[in-house]
Each structure stands twice: as structure tokens, then as C-alpha cells.
Amino acid sequence: MRVAQQLEIRRAEPHEAGAIRALVRAAYAKWVPAIGREPRPMQADYVRALREHEIDLLCEGGRPLGLIETKRHEDHLWIENVAVDPAAQGRGLGRRLLAHAEAKAAAAGLGQLRLLTNQAFATNVALYQRLGYRIDRREPFQGGVTIYMSKRLEHRSG
């Protein structure tokens, strides 16, 4: 019987670039046949990403199961990447990572989250829509379509 470990979200450290790359490549591998190429996150330089963005890891028993990569802008929090280890998918970890991004945006006084995804990633688009993201626009990209999405945060007062 497997004992459930405590889940924690923590900031990734520079020495974890290789593990982050491996997690992202595993998470996005299923989309290669759908679009006929590696999605851009599979090709990213995670040493650079760790310098330029905030990458938070969702860990269980110290083992990274997922991540969310964000960048703060003046009026919104940009979600660059959400990835969950294929072996851990279906457990609500993506939702948990997105909720973490919402909390970060709210704590920073930002009223909106933004992201983009590939139209071929239909399950991801559907998840974002269920969580309150709306489609802002579609643009052709490398033989497919990029979908730009956003979510406005409600400001709650005391």
C-alpha cells in the first residue's frame, strides 16, 4: 500500500535545470504527434528560464511532480509553462499549480493572469476554460493555431 506524501510547492533552484527540462519533456511528449513537432517548452533553455522567470515546483516527498513557470508584468502574471509528470497526471496537480499562480498574482496586486497554448492541446484548453480563463484571440503559428487566454481575478475587500 502506497502512503500518500505531503504535497508542497517551492521555488526551483538553479541546480535543478536538468530535472526541470526532463519533467517538461516528459509532460509534453504526448503532444508531439498532435502537432508534428516538439512544443516550444520542450526546447526551452531552463538555465536561462530559472534566471528570467519564477519556476515553482510541486513536490511530493521531495520529488518534483509538476511545475508552473511565471513572469510578473506590470498589469498581469504571465504563465509561461505548466507541466505535470505523466505518471502524476489526473490527480488535480495542474489545477493546484494554476491556483498557486492565482494566489501569487493576487498577492502581487495583479488583476489578471495570461497564457497561451496550442489549439491542438484540447484537454488543456478545456481545463483552462473550466477554471475561468477566456479565449482572447487565436493566431496561426507553425502550421497550427496559438490560443491566447486570460483570467481576471476578483478583488476581494476586507
Backbone hydrogen bonds, N-H to C=O, Kabsch-Sander energy under -0.5 kcal/mol:
donor,donor_aa,acceptor,acceptor_aa,energy
4,A,2,R,-0.5
8,E,59,C,-2.4
10,R,57,L,-2.3
12,A,55,I,-3.3
16,E,13,E,-2.5
17,A,14,P,-1.4
20,I,16,E,-2.5
21,R,17,A,-2.6
22,A,18,G,-2.2
23,L,19,A,-2.3
24,V,20,I,-2.7
25,R,21,R,-2.7
26,A,22,A,-2.1
27,A,23,L,-2.5
28,Y,24,V,-2.4
29,A,25,R,-1.0
31,W,28,Y,-2.0
32,V,28,Y,-0.5
32,V,29,A,-1.3
35,I,31,W,-1.7
36,G,32,V,-2.2
37,R,32,V,-0.7
42,M,39,P,-1.8
43,Q,39,P,-0.5
43,Q,40,R,-1.6
44,A,40,R,-0.6
44,A,41,P,-0.6
46,Y,44,A,-0.9
49,A,45,D,-2.4
50,L,46,Y,-1.8
51,R,47,V,-0.8
51,R,48,R,-0.9
52,E,48,R,-2.2
53,H,49,A,-2.7
54,E,70,T,-2.9
55,I,53,H,-0.6
56,D,54,E,-0.5
56,D,68,I,-2.7
57,L,10,R,-3.4
58,L,66,G,-2.8
59,C,8,E,-3.4
59,C,57,L,-0.7
60,E,63,R,-2.4
61,G,6,Q,-1.2
63,R,60,E,-1.8
65,L,58,L,-3.4
66,G,58,L,-1.4
67,L,83,A,-2.6
68,I,56,D,-2.0
69,E,81,N,-2.9
70,T,54,E,-3.0
70,T,68,I,-0.5
71,K,78,W,-2.1
73,H,76,H,-2.6
77,L,112,Q,-2.4
78,W,71,K,-3.0
78,W,76,H,-0.6
79,I,114,R,-3.3
80,E,69,E,-2.3
80,E,78,W,-0.8
81,N,69,E,-1.5
83,A,67,L,-2.2
85,D,65,L,-3.4
88,A,85,D,-2.2
89,Q,85,D,-0.6
89,Q,86,P,-0.8
91,R,88,A,-0.8
96,R,92,G,-2.0
97,L,93,L,-2.4
98,L,94,G,-2.3
99,A,95,R,-2.4
100,H,96,R,-1.9
101,A,97,L,-1.9
102,E,98,L,-2.1
103,A,99,A,-2.3
104,K,100,H,-2.2
105,A,101,A,-2.6
106,A,102,E,-2.8
107,A,103,A,-2.5
108,A,104,K,-1.5
109,G,106,A,-1.5
110,L,105,A,-2.9
113,L,151,K,-2.5
114,R,77,L,-2.2
115,L,149,M,-2.1
116,L,79,I,-0.5
117,T,147,I,-2.2
119,Q,145,V,-3.1
121,F,118,N,-2.0
122,A,120,A,-1.8
124,N,121,F,-0.8
125,V,121,F,-2.2
126,A,122,A,-2.6
127,L,123,T,-2.0
128,Y,124,N,-2.7
129,Q,125,V,-2.4
130,R,126,A,-2.4
131,L,127,L,-1.7
132,G,129,Q,-1.6
133,Y,128,Y,-2.6
134,R,150,S,-3.0
136,D,134,R,-0.6
136,D,148,Y,-3.1
137,R,148,Y,-1.3
139,E,146,T,-2.4
141,F,144,G,-2.2
144,G,141,F,-2.6
146,T,139,E,-3.6
147,I,117,T,-3.4
148,Y,137,R,-2.8
148,Y,146,T,-0.5
149,M,115,L,-2.7
150,S,134,R,-1.9
151,K,113,L,-2.3
153,L,111,G,-2.9
156,R,154,E,-0.7
